[in-house]
Amino acid sequence: MVLEKACEKQESSQISQLLEQVVADLATVLTGLEALSNNNKPKASGSSGGLLDREKIDLVSKRLKTLLEDDDIDSLLAIEELSDLLAGTKYLLQMKQVTQQVNGYDFESALEILDQLQIDLDSTGSGNNKENALDLKLINPLVKQLREYISEDDILSLEVMEELLPLLSGTDLEKRANRIADMINGYDFEGALETLAELESVLQETA
């Protein structure tokens, strides 16, 4: 109101002073809003720091199994929650397979994959690591498919990388795999192919 009256009287000095005050007040308000927004942001879930919360994983897995046994499409919500808890591990590939089966209403197959996932988790002991061992049965088919896509300069190779990267997480090959992904994103398929050849060489030595 004071600013409006000053504008009507065309008192330039008073207008400038009032504008400065308005800007200062707005800055204070915006700072407060930004702090409030940051405090309300959800915290990231998953296996940050390389640790898996087995207690939560087992609880969600049990709930998911019940939903699958009931042929309940709401199991997709539990799948999403479990996938978040398994982020950054090789188990994400199995979760994708579970999702595919549920989307196709094949709940029986989804249950079989989930049971195998539980067995795999139990076989790691406490499960509190990111699986430094290479699972060549899963890795080699993806590497073969990746080579085909890269050789054809096909951007679909990025989809293969999304499945491959979790399998190589925490291993000596992780940096090479990340370089390949960066090269594909930059459409440097020739460079990606060369780096893939290095990765393949290491895998052959591991076999």
HELIX and SHEET records of a PDB file:
HELIX    1   1 VAL A    2  LYS A    9  1                                   8    
HELIX    2   2 SER A   12  ASN A   40  1                                  29    
HELIX    3   3 SER A   48  GLY A   50  5                                   3    
HELIX    4   4 ARG A   54  GLU A   69  1                                  16    
HELIX    5   5 SER A   75  LEU A   85  1                                  11    
HELIX    6   6 TYR A   91  ASN A  103  1                                  13    
HELIX    7   7 PHE A  107  SER A  123  1                                  17    
HELIX    8   8 LEU A  136  SER A  151  1                                  16    
HELIX    9   9 SER A  157  LEU A  168  1                                  12    
HELIX   10  10 GLU A  174  ASN A  185  1                                  12    
HELIX   11  11 PHE A  189  THR A  206  1                                  18    
END                                                                             
